[in-house]
């Protein structure tokens, strides 16, 4: 995870938030204080929350991938209960991990309220598990909520469970086992009612909250004795900036609550102005008189690289069509690159040419070709024709061989490198929050256009790993739980050092082989194939790897443990603007199983997602957590920086590091390398063709 992303969350952002404004509750997720509401944040919203209500300190991350779905990932520190024996965790308090979800069942109308169904602590220990239905209705500046909850939020038990008429099992709720498995005791036990009201005051930054909660605090985890003088809680939220909310409340009639929420919306926030990008070339007042065979193509090639981001392999002509073959290396939005390249070509050649075609390649693998009608493009840039006309006329097709005349062949620059800062963290164990900041140097040398060496060198700058003393128990080979040793043995590490070769095997078939030090913990050799038809919303791939565990100092040494691992993976779009990837295969600890990954990619390329992995490893072998799961955010750096880049920040939150369901963290994936085969991102951001 890059530091630039962390900074963006902390800085005020100019966000377009429509009223009414919905704020987070103490647990994380839109709500009042101790209770949720049926309201949802705008799609694309991300909130980082922290609250303190004795004896609980809660840290949560809430995502809104769809306007109808909210997900939260939470750590709760029970500060008056130790994590374990002092010899294990010192004075560390107990840390509870949880995953929540809320689904909107229908929207508010003139007569009917908005209604949502929610599940609290469905993928954690279950200590705070609860299920609820809640409804909201707005009257002016007042937003009323009311609902019924089972489990933790309904522990007062106001009435007998009506589901007991269906089955006697619903009358009682078994105690939580605290295993980290999915809670299977849904809607069991006597429920309670809850509700409240949020009031937007005439002073825009301030809103007030009043609620009646269904928890009587007589059944707290670990037999925690908490006194409640009243079930009525009152609170206020102050909007410090567009991206920072401060909360305060008086809860249980005897306890203060303080909280802070940092939030932004990655679907609606404005991208920073690209002040460090070169300006696009202006179109000439009249068409140049130079015929294609007399153009200084070396100069054009240099301009295409400097201004449009294309590393030119060759430039060719086919009748009235000019084709540029190259690899896009700067602009995340391909429409912007195509538009800038079209300007350069329009400035360089006479009117014998009617079409400009950019053939995008990655490691010499042709991916797609984008053809722009010259005259229509000129008229749109001059505001003499609508963008829709250019949209209809521009073609994106699979890259195929052509009979053509070569006008120019580029000179290959084989070596490239980059410098930056890295950030790593580990949270959820008895050692508390552990972090490391590193200085990273990556490099690549291309022997040919599709055979290359790549490596990464990392130097420790700052960490608190002196507190990292805990090795989790495991009933499986230690393929991930030796993390402490990999992070603390050496201040200078070599996470990757590998040789790679990629090739287009057929029209829609790609392949890659690789070998070396593939990630921080494993070295080996492997291969991958991917079938991905151009313009289609599905693909299928497979990888197979023989790997051996690396020494803890992440140098060139190897340990004894080795295994074969690999998966068959299918990728597809789902009807509700979501993407799914389902993998079946063998994991690093020699367990077999399936990983299901669901995500939502927004118009700007930001992706929210989560995964679940179930394998043949038993709960006892896996240990705390029972199975692998987590959530992630993938953000184009283009959305964060004042210069264009194709890099992404990938931020992953997993409750625990365990050995079951562990996959090889490969540096290269054919599915990622061939992303431009899907033309959706191009057309969703087509307006950037004029920038």
VOGU-3710 file (C-alpha; in Angstrom, 3 decimals, decimal comma):
1> xxxxxxxxxx> 0,000/0,000/0,000  1,406/3,400/-0,953  1,617/6,351/1,400  0,015/8,643/-1,153  -3,304/6,853/-0,603  -3,164/7,254/3,154  -2,602/10,995/2,695  -5,618/11,350/0,437  -7,937/10,020/3,134  -6,689/12,583/5,600
11> xxxxxxxxxx> -6,887/15,651/3,390  -10,137/17,564/2,814  -11,603/16,628/-0,559  -14,074/18,584/-2,634  -16,881/16,048/-2,692  -20,329/16,243/-4,185  -22,529/15,108/-1,295  -26,210/15,529/-1,889  -28,455/16,230/1,095  -29,500/14,633/3,290
21> xxxxxxxxxx> -26,069/13,741/4,662  -25,808/10,287/6,232  -23,237/9,685/8,961  -21,663/6,613/10,522  -22,674/4,948/13,778  -20,334/3,756/16,542  -19,762/0,366/14,896  -19,171/1,657/11,368  -21,894/1,836/8,755  -24,563/4,481/8,234
31> xxxxxxxxxx> -26,666/4,855/11,365  -27,313/6,750/14,563  -25,140/5,799/17,560  -25,451/2,180/18,712  -28,085/1,423/16,075  -28,076/1,242/12,260  -30,568/2,898/9,927  -31,908/1,887/6,516  -30,011/4,731/4,879  -27,068/4,151/2,565
41> xxxxxxxxxx> -24,104/6,350/1,676  -23,685/7,222/-2,013  -22,176/4,448/-4,146  -18,401/4,702/-4,128  -18,189/6,016/-0,562  -15,350/4,890/1,698  -15,312/5,713/5,409  -12,613/5,101/7,990  -14,089/5,334/11,479  -12,874/5,312/15,066
51> xxxxxxxxxx> -15,013/5,584/18,209  -14,537/5,161/21,929  -17,292/4,122/24,356  -15,906/2,562/27,532  -14,849/-0,265/27,516  -14,899/-0,527/23,690  -12,658/1,160/21,148  -13,831/0,455/17,627  -11,968/0,938/14,344  -13,860/0,249/11,139
61> xxxxxxxxxx> -13,727/0,614/7,396  -17,036/0,932/5,532  -17,457/0,537/1,780  -20,462/1,326/-0,411  -19,851/-0,667/-3,621  -23,479/-0,268/-4,724  -26,201/2,162/-3,730  -28,067/-0,820/-2,218  -25,184/-2,603/-0,431  -22,984/-1,529/2,466
71> xxxxxxxxxx> -20,098/-3,548/3,884  -17,954/-2,892/6,954  -14,813/-4,432/8,353  -14,196/-3,756/12,048  -11,743/-4,239/14,899  -13,033/-3,821/18,448  -10,590/-3,465/21,326  -12,225/-4,666/24,560  -9,915/-2,606/26,710  -10,748/-4,209/30,072
81> xxxxxxxxxx> -10,068/-7,752/28,858  -6,562/-9,054/27,986  -5,808/-10,703/24,657  -4,423/-13,680/26,542  -1,785/-14,564/29,128  0,715/-11,776/29,818  3,479/-14,023/28,529  1,707/-14,083/25,145  0,539/-10,500/24,627  1,838/-8,368/27,472
91> xxxxxxxxxx> -0,709/-5,664/28,281  -2,506/-5,911/24,918  -6,307/-5,826/25,188  -8,532/-8,325/23,405  -9,104/-7,546/19,710  -12,335/-8,718/18,080  -12,601/-8,910/14,288  -15,906/-8,626/12,445  -17,511/-8,165/9,028  -20,933/-6,528/8,625
101> xxxxxxxxxx> -23,317/-6,195/5,675  -26,510/-4,228/5,048  -28,798/-4,602/2,023  -31,503/-2,141/0,999  -34,727/-4,028/0,274  -36,623/-1,082/-1,195  -36,314/2,666/-1,446  -38,398/5,274/0,278  -41,441/6,505/-1,642  -44,099/9,107/-0,882
111> xxxxxxxxxx> -46,000/6,694/1,366  -43,570/3,887/2,148  -40,331/4,017/4,166  -36,933/2,807/3,053  -36,271/-0,686/4,399  -33,001/-2,564/4,884  -31,878/-5,954/6,160  -28,579/-6,108/8,016  -26,162/-8,619/9,514  -23,581/-7,607/12,112
121> xxxxxxxxxx> -20,487/-9,730/12,761  -21,256/-12,323/10,076  -17,638/-13,139/9,330  -15,880/-12,576/12,624  -15,901/-14,167/16,058  -19,633/-13,559/16,507  -19,189/-11,866/19,884  -21,314/-8,934/18,690  -23,430/-10,798/16,139  -26,859/-9,405/15,349
131> xxxxxxxxxx> -29,472/-9,384/12,597  -32,052/-6,712/12,022  -34,721/-5,159/9,850  -34,884/-1,374/9,916  -37,020/1,261/8,182  -36,537/5,011/7,651  -38,923/7,829/6,751  -37,979/11,449/6,289  -40,100/14,446/7,243  -38,329/17,677/6,420
141> xxxxxxxxxx> -35,110/17,872/8,415  -36,094/14,886/10,584  -35,184/11,346/9,545  -36,968/8,715/11,680  -35,803/5,114/11,952  -37,267/2,063/13,612  -36,512/-1,623/13,552  -36,289/-4,974/15,234  -33,022/-6,762/16,087  -31,957/-10,229/17,189
151> xxxxxxxxxx> -28,716/-11,046/18,964  -26,431/-8,390/20,446  -28,473/-5,341/19,412  -31,681/-7,043/20,598  -30,388/-8,624/23,797  -33,065/-6,948/25,944  -35,592/-9,399/24,429  -38,750/-7,292/24,281  -41,012/-10,088/23,034  -41,066/-13,749/22,052
161> xxxxxxxxxx> -39,598/-14,563/18,670  -42,494/-14,900/16,182  -40,333/-17,302/14,180  -40,721/-19,728/17,055  -44,122/-20,561/15,570  -42,222/-22,026/12,610  -39,594/-23,952/14,584  -38,816/-24,178/18,303  -35,131/-23,640/17,550  -35,800/-19,941/16,929
171> xxxxxxxxxx> -36,860/-19,449/20,559  -33,297/-19,641/21,895  -30,001/-18,248/20,650  -26,909/-20,402/21,259  -23,856/-18,605/22,662  -21,180/-17,549/20,178  -18,295/-19,974/19,762  -15,904/-17,191/18,797  -14,391/-19,219/15,958  -14,477/-16,699/13,135
181> xxxxxxxxxx> -16,827/-18,917/11,150  -19,978/-17,589/9,514  -22,648/-17,073/12,166  -25,394/-19,661/11,547  -27,726/-18,590/14,359  -29,626/-16,014/12,353  -32,871/-14,569/13,799  -32,748/-16,815/16,875  -33,682/-15,719/20,372  -36,057/-13,036/21,613
191> xxxxxxxxxx> -35,733/-9,791/19,596  -35,986/-6,162/20,675  -37,182/-3,002/19,035  -34,916/-0,015/18,413  -35,201/3,314/16,676  -34,487/6,996/16,726  -34,287/10,219/14,800  -31,568/12,281/13,143  -32,148/16,043/12,908  -30,315/18,326/10,528
201> xxxxxxxxxx> -30,049/21,668/12,327  -30,294/25,021/10,533  -26,539/25,283/10,990  -25,310/23,089/8,124  -22,258/21,482/9,829  -24,259/20,210/12,820  -26,710/17,316/13,052  -28,222/15,794/16,191  -29,174/12,210/17,018  -31,559/10,586/19,486
211> xxxxxxxxxx> -32,037/6,827/19,737  -33,625/4,058/21,752  -31,474/0,915/21,626  -32,432/-2,728/22,122  -29,328/-3,817/24,052  -29,591/-3,956/27,853  -25,832/-4,735/28,308  -26,557/-7,749/30,509  -25,072/-10,275/28,060  -21,807/-8,622/27,025
221> xxxxxxxxxx> -18,882/-10,733/25,700  -16,557/-12,197/28,350  -19,181/-11,504/31,039  -18,286/-7,833/30,941  -20,245/-5,969/33,605  -21,623/-2,791/32,012  -24,224/-0,606/33,692  -26,991/0,972/31,644  -29,040/3,724/33,322  -31,258/4,289/30,274
231> xxxxxxxxxx> -31,599/2,810/26,762  -31,871/6,327/25,334  -28,717/7,771/23,753  -28,184/11,323/22,500  -25,420/12,638/20,290  -24,201/15,160/17,752  -22,117/15,094/14,585  -20,061/18,095/13,527  -18,915/18,303/9,916  -15,395/19,660/10,324
241> xxxxxxxxxx> -14,669/19,501/6,574  -16,222/17,773/3,592  -14,219/14,680/4,495  -14,016/14,766/8,313  -16,894/14,243/10,778  -16,487/14,550/14,556  -18,996/12,771/16,819  -19,854/13,021/20,513  -22,624/11,357/22,507  -23,923/10,413/25,949
251> xxxxxxxxxx> -24,792/6,714/25,921  -26,353/4,318/28,473  -27,161/7,411/30,524  -23,669/7,328/32,072  -20,932/7,037/29,399  -19,430/9,478/26,915  -18,671/8,533/23,314  -16,245/10,303/21,005  -15,646/9,414/17,372  -14,091/10,568/14,122
261> xxxxxxxxxx> -14,893/9,591/10,554  -12,659/10,218/7,532  -14,516/9,685/4,283  -14,343/10,293/0,572  -16,230/9,143/-2,493  -14,148/7,530/-5,197  -17,008/7,544/-7,691  -17,746/11,260/-7,540  -14,598/12,974/-6,240  -12,811/15,215/-8,705
271> xxxxxxxxxx> -9,548/13,938/-10,144  -6,623/16,295/-9,401  -5,688/18,595/-12,260  -2,754/17,064/-14,108  -0,424/20,029/-13,666  2,668/17,906/-14,346  1,412/16,472/-17,640  2,623/18,088/-20,880  -0,130/20,025/-22,680  -1,803/18,243/-25,578
281> xxxxxxxxxx> -0,566/19,377/-28,973  -2,931/21,897/-30,597  -4,356/20,993/-33,983  -2,845/22,843/-36,959  -4,777/25,625/-38,653  -4,553/23,615/-41,866  -3,602/20,081/-42,824  0,171/19,598/-43,324  1,372/19,042/-46,870  3,914/16,349/-45,976
291> xxxxxxxxxx> 3,091/12,910/-47,471  3,571/9,873/-45,177  6,760/8,692/-46,872  8,477/12,043/-46,197  7,518/12,531/-42,551  10,267/12,598/-39,919  8,843/9,580/-38,141  11,640/9,451/-35,561  10,499/12,874/-34,364  6,854/11,770/-34,404
301> xxxxxxxxxx> 7,772/8,653/-32,411  9,498/10,750/-29,763  6,461/13,049/-29,489  4,146/10,039/-29,233  6,170/8,796/-26,269  6,619/12,143/-24,518  3,105/13,494/-25,029  0,845/10,470/-25,628  2,684/7,836/-23,598  3,251/5,358/-26,447
311> xxxxxxxxxx> 6,571/3,529/-26,662  6,495/3,097/-30,432  7,423/-0,242/-31,923  6,629/0,687/-35,519  4,471/2,977/-37,678  2,818/1,618/-40,807  0,379/2,624/-43,554  -2,503/0,687/-45,069  -4,178/2,733/-47,783  -5,625/5,833/-46,119
321> xxxxxxxxxx> -5,068/4,410/-42,638  -2,036/5,199/-40,485  -1,230/2,615/-37,793  0,948/3,074/-34,722  2,056/-0,091/-32,879  3,266/0,531/-29,366  2,893/0,055/-25,636  0,969/2,630/-23,604  3,026/3,496/-20,524  1,567/6,695/-19,061
331> xxxxxxxxxx> -2,194/7,235/-19,314  -4,568/5,093/-17,284  -7,455/6,253/-19,491  -6,741/4,909/-22,955  -9,128/7,450/-24,530  -6,820/10,238/-23,387  -3,787/8,494/-24,907  -5,606/7,846/-28,199  -6,742/11,468/-28,425  -3,265/12,863/-27,789
341> xxxxxxxxxx> -1,735/10,472/-30,318  -4,365/11,481/-32,901  -3,422/15,144/-32,448  0,256/14,363/-33,022  -0,466/12,330/-36,144  -2,865/14,979/-37,461  -0,067/17,537/-37,076  2,379/15,391/-39,026  0,866/14,007/-42,225  -1,098/15,294/-45,224
351> xxxxxxxxxx> -4,722/14,570/-46,089  -3,882/11,241/-47,766  -4,652/9,767/-44,331  -8,292/9,500/-43,175  -7,943/7,152/-40,174  -5,557/6,912/-37,243  -5,279/3,475/-35,626  -3,452/2,888/-32,342  -2,530/-0,757/-31,788  -1,904/-1,268/-28,072
361> xxxxxxxxxx> 0,566/-3,984/-27,122  1,793/-5,260/-23,755  5,093/-7,100/-23,709  4,666/-7,547/-27,480  1,199/-9,094/-27,045  -1,328/-7,266/-29,293  -4,397/-6,450/-27,201  -6,716/-4,079/-29,072  -6,643/-1,533/-31,888  -8,526/1,755/-31,692
371> xxxxxxxxxx> -9,379/3,525/-34,971  -10,256/7,220/-34,985  -11,784/9,000/-38,039  -9,495/11,958/-38,649  -12,019/14,512/-39,919  -14,605/13,813/-37,217  -11,916/14,017/-34,540  -10,777/17,427/-35,813  -14,312/18,789/-35,853  -15,018/17,566/-32,309
381> xxxxxxxxxx> -11,821/19,113/-30,931  -12,808/22,401/-32,626  -16,322/22,110/-31,118  -17,849/21,928/-34,590  -19,347/18,472/-34,031  -20,672/16,597/-31,012  -18,649/14,099/-29,003  -21,415/11,537/-29,578  -20,653/11,584/-33,322  -17,025/10,693/-32,638
391> xxxxxxxxxx> -18,110/8,046/-30,119  -20,256/6,354/-32,774  -17,516/6,509/-35,418  -14,554/5,364/-33,292  -13,897/1,620/-33,442  -12,249/-0,631/-30,864  -11,454/-4,088/-32,252  -9,241/-7,052/-31,557  -5,707/-6,463/-32,827  -5,164/-8,601/-35,936
401> xxxxxxxxxx> -2,345/-8,816/-38,519  -2,617/-6,456/-41,506  -1,018/-6,211/-44,932  0,699/-2,847/-44,628  3,756/-0,770/-45,495  6,227/-0,068/-42,716  7,180/3,598/-42,473  9,246/3,498/-39,290  10,673/0,977/-36,808  11,365/2,205/-33,284
411> xxxxxxxxxx> 14,526/1,742/-31,258  13,945/-0,308/-28,132  14,998/1,146/-24,754  15,539/-2,019/-22,690  16,091/-0,681/-19,161  13,663/1,122/-16,857  13,477/1,693/-13,106  11,464/3,478/-10,450  11,813/4,662/-6,849  9,119/5,048/-4,220
421> xxxxxxxxxx> 7,917/4,492/-0,690  6,196/1,328/0,499  3,939/0,636/3,463  3,130/-2,691/5,100  0,945/-3,426/8,091  -0,241/-6,341/10,179  -3,145/-6,019/12,573  -5,372/-8,352/14,537  -2,904/-10,320/16,613  -1,865/-9,907/20,241
431> xxxxxxxxxx> 0,983/-7,590/19,201  -1,484/-4,906/18,091  -0,954/-2,716/15,018  2,396/-3,396/13,367  3,679/-1,288/10,499  6,706/-0,724/8,287  7,701/2,083/5,915  10,254/1,194/3,255  12,198/2,776/0,415  11,639/0,656/-2,700
441> xxxxxxxxxx> 13,518/0,469/-5,992  12,104/-1,573/-8,874  13,759/-2,233/-12,206  13,094/-4,020/-15,487  15,350/-5,076/-18,349  13,852/-6,298/-21,630  16,016/-8,746/-23,523  13,372/-8,743/-26,240  9,994/-7,046/-26,337  8,380/-10,047/-24,647
451> xxxxxxxxxx> 11,228/-11,480/-22,540  12,242/-9,473/-19,522  13,839/-9,515/-16,097  12,219/-7,655/-13,199  13,186/-7,118/-9,587  12,421/-5,149/-6,441  14,762/-4,061/-3,645  13,270/-2,837/-0,363  15,081/-1,004/2,469  13,515/-0,577/5,903
461> xxxxxxxxxx> 13,095/3,050/6,991  10,768/2,857/9,980  8,863/0,102/11,791  7,646/-1,019/15,197  8,533/-4,670/14,677  10,304/-4,751/18,028  6,767/-5,488/19,301  6,316/-8,345/16,809  6,789/-11,413/19,009  3,801/-13,639/18,243
471> xxxxxxxxxx> 3,803/-16,587/15,839  0,258/-17,839/15,382  -0,386/-21,552/15,953  -1,042/-23,572/12,820  -2,042/-27,113/11,941  -0,791/-26,635/8,362  2,632/-26,064/6,799  3,753/-22,545/7,764  3,435/-20,879/4,390  2,231/-17,495/5,761
481> xxxxxxxxxx> 2,315/-17,569/9,576  6,122/-17,226/9,537  5,424/-13,617/8,511  7,168/-12,236/11,604  10,461/-13,862/10,650  10,284/-12,587/7,074  9,641/-9,043/8,288  12,186/-8,854/11,112  15,231/-10,848/9,928  16,741/-8,241/7,580
491> xxxxxxxxxx> 16,441/-4,486/6,953  17,301/-4,949/3,256  15,172/-7,430/1,318  14,688/-8,561/-2,256  10,947/-9,327/-2,572  11,172/-10,252/-6,295  13,878/-11,175/-8,787  12,512/-13,071/-11,778  12,671/-13,784/-15,509  9,467/-13,618/-17,583
501> xxxxxxxxxx> 8,319/-14,429/-21,115  4,840/-13,644/-22,527  3,295/-14,435/-25,906  0,031/-14,257/-27,818  -0,606/-17,905/-28,653  -3,708/-17,397/-30,793  -6,207/-14,637/-31,606  -7,720/-14,637/-28,098  -5,212/-16,853/-26,258  -2,253/-15,576/-24,239
511> xxxxxxxxxx> 0,481/-17,392/-22,369  3,312/-16,591/-19,969  6,141/-18,465/-18,243  8,261/-17,154/-15,382  10,872/-18,215/-12,868  12,901/-16,837/-10,000  12,115/-15,250/-6,665  8,404/-14,707/-7,262  7,390/-13,077/-3,956  8,783/-12,383/-0,504
521> xxxxxxxxxx> 8,228/-15,946/0,783  8,480/-18,213/-2,277  10,699/-18,812/-5,283  10,002/-21,147/-8,183  8,881/-21,546/-11,764  5,441/-21,437/-13,294  3,228/-20,686/-16,236  -0,173/-19,219/-17,036  -2,568/-19,268/-19,979  -5,605/-17,030/-20,510
531> xxxxxxxxxx> -8,406/-17,160/-23,058  -9,914/-13,668/-23,314  -12,037/-12,785/-26,356  -11,841/-9,090/-27,230  -14,855/-7,055/-26,190  -16,374/-9,927/-24,215  -17,309/-9,802/-20,550  -15,805/-13,150/-19,604  -12,493/-14,986/-19,730  -10,911/-18,110/-18,305
541> xxxxxxxxxx> -7,342/-18,815/-17,275  -5,118/-21,326/-15,502  -1,753/-21,188/-13,739  0,558/-23,911/-12,438  3,622/-23,342/-10,263  6,344/-25,341/-8,549  7,610/-23,259/-5,637  10,012/-23,523/-2,724  10,065/-21,474/0,452  12,649/-18,693/0,703
551> xxxxxxxxxx> 15,003/-17,907/3,574  13,670/-15,418/6,113  16,128/-12,682/5,068  14,567/-12,668/1,559  17,951/-13,061/-0,082  18,907/-15,824/-2,509  18,708/-18,688/-0,010  15,957/-21,333/0,053  14,368/-23,494/2,762  13,263/-27,127/2,553
561> xxxxxxxxxx> 9,494/-26,743/2,062  8,279/-27,046/-1,540  4,930/-27,636/-3,207  2,967/-27,484/-6,436  0,204/-24,867/-6,507  -2,131/-23,582/-9,200  -5,676/-22,653/-10,082  -8,224/-22,532/-12,854  -10,031/-19,190/-12,742  -13,124/-17,933/-14,497
571> xxxxxxxxxx> -13,851/-14,200/-14,768  -17,215/-12,708/-15,692  -19,366/-9,608/-15,350  -22,555/-9,951/-13,332  -25,908/-8,333/-14,185  -25,791/-5,767/-11,346  -22,598/-3,940/-12,433  -20,359/-6,341/-10,536  -17,491/-8,591/-11,499  -16,802/-12,099/-10,260
581> xxxxxxxxxx> -13,701/-14,292/-10,287  -13,981/-17,911/-9,159  -10,784/-19,936/-8,698  -10,492/-23,661/-8,039  -7,210/-25,342/-7,266  -4,386/-26,154/-4,858  -3,031/-23,634/-2,346  0,436/-23,166/-0,862  -0,288/-25,281/2,231  -1,316/-28,173/-0,087
591> xxxxxxxxxx> -4,992/-27,676/0,711  -7,506/-27,761/-2,147  -10,429/-25,386/-2,465  -12,200/-22,437/-4,042  -11,825/-18,672/-3,856  -14,787/-16,468/-4,759  -13,960/-12,822/-5,435  -16,739/-10,270/-5,999  -16,023/-6,643/-6,879  -17,511/-3,469/-8,299
601> xxxxxxxxxx> -15,501/-1,263/-10,655  -16,640/2,317/-11,005  -16,487/4,497/-14,080  -13,050/5,846/-13,139  -11,495/2,406/-12,586  -11,696/2,397/-8,758  -12,621/-1,090/-7,569  -14,160/-2,240/-4,274  -14,128/-5,966/-3,628  -13,987/-8,850/-1,227
611> xxxxxxxxxx> -13,156/-12,533/-1,256  -13,870/-15,768/0,598  -11,728/-18,914/0,373  -12,938/-22,322/1,531  -10,550/-25,264/1,384  -10,107/-28,820/2,565  -8,265/-27,511/5,644  -10,393/-28,176/8,718  -11,250/-25,441/11,229  -8,788/-27,004/13,650
621> xxxxxxxxxx> -5,997/-26,975/11,054  -6,789/-23,443/9,942  -6,979/-21,998/13,446  -8,647/-18,746/14,523  -10,766/-17,354/11,705  -11,757/-20,795/10,341  -11,381/-19,723/6,692  -9,745/-16,989/4,642  -11,643/-13,798/3,828  -11,053/-10,100/3,374
631> xxxxxxxxxx> -11,876/-6,935/1,487  -9,806/-4,727/-0,792  -9,746/-1,444/-2,667  -7,869/-0,912/-5,917  -7,375/2,757/-6,806  -5,674/4,130/-9,929  -2,960/6,539/-8,797  -4,283/8,725/-11,615  -7,199/9,522/-9,268  -4,822/10,741/-6,552
641> xxxxxxxxxx> -1,949/12,498/-8,255  -1,267/15,624/-10,310  0,446/13,610/-13,026  -0,841/10,776/-15,172  0,204/7,232/-14,345  -0,995/3,701/-15,042  -0,061/2,399/-11,603  -2,588/1,300/-9,004  -2,702/1,310/-5,213  -3,991/-2,034/-3,967
651> xxxxxxxxxx> -5,049/-1,959/-0,331  -6,088/-5,239/1,311  -7,671/-5,826/4,717  -7,792/-9,394/6,010  -8,738/-10,135/9,628  -5,847/-12,521/10,231  -2,813/-14,020/8,524  -3,228/-17,802/8,386  -1,830/-20,653/6,296  -5,045/-22,090/4,888
661> xxxxxxxxxx> -6,216/-20,769/1,531  -2,903/-18,987/0,891  -2,138/-18,210/-2,758  1,103/-17,336/-4,477  1,407/-13,541/-4,754  2,626/-13,311/-8,343  3,869/-9,977/-9,694  2,256/-10,481/-13,108  -1,194/-11,724/-14,072  -2,320/-12,174/-17,667
671> xxxxxxxxxx> -5,809/-11,021/-16,745  -4,437/-7,709/-15,449  -1,974/-7,380/-18,328  -4,793/-7,769/-20,873  -7,328/-5,474/-19,179  -7,589/-3,254/-22,264  -9,233/-6,168/-24,132  -12,329/-4,999/-22,266  -13,322/-1,733/-23,957  -15,705/-0,635/-21,161
681> xxxxxxxxxx> -13,166/1,645/-19,466  -12,401/3,285/-22,832  -16,025/4,061/-23,625  -16,978/5,012/-20,040  -14,322/7,734/-20,175  -14,563/8,572/-23,852  -14,745/12,332/-23,189  -11,046/12,227/-22,244  -10,197/11,753/-25,933  -10,226/15,546/-26,281
691> x> -7,941/16,267/-23,282
//
